[in-house]
Amino acid sequence: MEKLNWSKKEFEVYVLLFAAHCNHFESKEEQEYILDRVDEKMYNKIHTEVVIDSEETNLNKIQQYLAENHFEQAEKEALIKDIKNVFFADGTVDAIEKKIFSLLKKIID
């Protein structure tokens, strides 16, 4: 896979959008949570990439970016907290979201 030329912000948005989209449905609350952190232009650009990529590609890109870029432990913990907040944004967490959260937590930690 070619090098990902994302900023850390773009990476974080990719991860959060992947989390929101993992069950193929993004609630209004999940979208609003992410849009509070990024402008609409970046949101739309990254959203398109997340939706076009397969789940396997999503996860591979996340692993690749983490391997190629240094993250402090505090940054990892903040990202995990943001992922959790995306999942809880609409008040419910389904089985797919729980599975993806566990996967993302393992990849990021």
Secondary structure, DSSP 8 states (H G I E B T S, - for coil): -------HHHHHHHHHHHHHHTTS---HHHHHHHHTTS-HHHHHHHHHHHHHS-HHHHHHHHHHHHHHS---HHHHHHHHHHHHHHHHTTS---HHHHHHHHHHHHHH-
